[in-house]
Amino acid sequence: MTRFQHILVPVDFGAAMHPGIDLAVVLARKFDSRVTLVHAFDISPFTAISPLATPVIDVEPLLETAEKELKDVLSKVRVEWPKSEAVIRRGRTEEVILDVAKGLGCGLIVIGTHGRRGVARVLLGSIAEKIVRMSPIPVLTVHPLPQADSPGA
């Protein structure tokens, strides 16, 4: 059986990240692994607002907010698994995730998915799908839990 010494968990501060974090902690306990949360701070959505104009967007407050949120998520994860850390990097999300995984020598990426289908998925893309296709290490995708009031739940 493969022992995953280091598990990477991308976080975006949305609801979809929680099942991925929870599963990563379960696996970390089983394999006595380190867990690293990674947040990719991608400014390209802000620059895409007006491709012809030079954006004058102060991203520092946004970055500070992301750093604070990541610190808050990490503190909650450390209650469950103390061998956890977090990193934040600027860049395209899928590139950041793969670069951090390689740089830290991670053996597994556990990523929550938003569960989008159809047109929403085509329009918004799927970071998880890109990671699955591009990653040289195993990737475990975790779908969101069904809501009690949603059809089919």
C-alpha positions in Angstrom: 0.0 0.0 0.0 1.2 3.5 -0.9 2.1 5.7 2.1 1.3 9.3 1.5 3.9 11.2 3.5 2.7 14.6 2.5 -0.9 15.6 1.4 -1.6 18.8 -0.4 -5.1 20.3 -0.1 -6.0 23.3 -2.3 -8.4 25.7 -0.5 -10.5 28.5 -2.0 -12.5 29.4 1.1 -15.8 28.1 -0.4 -17.9 25.2 0.9 -16.4 22.8 -1.6 -13.0 22.8 0.3 -14.4 21.3 3.5 -15.0 17.7 2.4 -11.5 17.7 0.9 -9.9 19.0 4.1 -11.9 16.5 6.2 -10.8 13.6 4.0 -7.2 14.7 3.9 -7.1 14.8 7.7 -8.5 11.2 7.9 -5.9 10.1 5.5 -3.1 12.0 7.3 -4.1 10.2 10.6 -4.0 6.8 8.8 -0.6 7.4 7.2 0.9 9.8 9.8 1.3 12.3 7.0 1.9 16.1 6.9 -0.9 18.2 5.5 -0.3 21.4 3.6 -3.2 23.7 2.7 -2.5 25.8 -0.4 -4.3 28.9 -1.6 -3.6 30.3 -5.0 -4.1 34.0 -5.2 -4.8 34.5 -8.9 -5.2 38.2 -9.9 -6.1 37.3 -13.5 -9.9 37.5 -12.9 -9.4 41.1 -11.7 -7.4 42.0 -14.8 -9.9 40.3 -17.1 -12.5 42.9 -16.2 -11.2 45.3 -18.9 -8.6 43.7 -21.1 -7.9 46.9 -23.0 -7.4 49.1 -20.0 -4.5 48.8 -17.6 -6.1 47.7 -14.4 -5.5 49.9 -11.4 -6.5 47.4 -8.7 -4.9 47.4 -5.3 -4.6 43.6 -4.7 -2.8 44.0 -1.4 -6.0 44.3 0.7 -7.4 41.2 -1.1 -4.2 39.3 -0.5 -4.2 40.3 3.2 -7.8 39.1 3.5 -6.8 35.8 1.8 -3.9 35.4 4.2 -6.1 35.9 7.2 -8.7 33.5 5.9 -6.0 30.9 5.3 -4.7 31.4 8.8 -8.2 30.9 10.2 -8.7 27.7 8.2 -5.3 26.4 9.2 -6.0 27.0 12.9 -9.2 24.9 12.7 -7.4 22.1 10.8 -4.6 22.0 13.4 -7.1 21.2 16.1 -7.8 18.0 14.2 -4.3 17.4 12.9 -1.4 19.4 14.3 1.0 18.3 11.5 -0.5 20.8 9.2 0.8 24.0 7.5 -0.4 26.4 4.9 1.1 28.4 2.0 -0.3 31.1 -0.2 1.2 31.8 -3.6 0.3 34.2 -6.4 -0.4 32.8 -9.8 -2.7 30.7 -11.9 -4.5 28.3 -9.6 -3.6 25.1 -11.3 0.0 26.1 -11.8 0.4 27.1 -8.2 -1.1 23.9 -6.9 1.1 21.7 -9.1 4.2 23.8 -8.4 3.7 23.6 -4.6 3.0 19.9 -4.7 6.3 19.3 -6.6 8.3 21.8 -4.5 7.1 20.2 -1.2 7.4 16.6 -2.5 3.8 15.8 -1.9 2.5 12.3 -2.7 -1.2 13.1 -3.0 -3.5 16.0 -3.8 -6.9 16.0 -2.2 -9.2 18.6 -3.9 -12.8 19.5 -3.3 -15.0 20.0 -6.3 -17.9 22.4 -6.7 -19.9 19.7 -8.5 -20.9 22.0 -11.4 -22.3 20.4 -14.5 -23.3 21.4 -18.0 -23.0 25.1 -19.0 -21.8 26.2 -15.6 -18.9 23.9 -15.8 -18.0 24.9 -19.4 -18.2 28.6 -18.6 -16.4 28.5 -15.2 -14.0 25.7 -16.0 -12.8 23.1 -13.6 -9.6 23.6 -11.6 -10.0 20.0 -10.2 -10.3 18.6 -13.7 -7.1 20.4 -14.8 -5.2 19.2 -11.8 -6.3 15.6 -12.5 -5.2 15.8 -16.1 -1.8 17.6 -15.4 -0.7 16.1 -12.1 2.2 13.6 -12.0 1.0 12.4 -8.5 -2.3 10.9 -7.5 -5.3 13.3 -7.2 -8.3 12.5 -5.1 -11.4 14.6 -5.9 -14.1 15.0 -3.3 -17.6 16.1 -4.3 -19.7 18.3 -2.1 -22.1 16.7 0.3 -25.7 16.7 -0.9 -27.9 19.2 0.9 -30.9 17.9 2.8 -33.3 20.2 1.0 -31.9 19.6 -2.6 -33.7 17.2 -5.0 -32.2 13.7 -4.9 -30.6 14.2 -1.5 
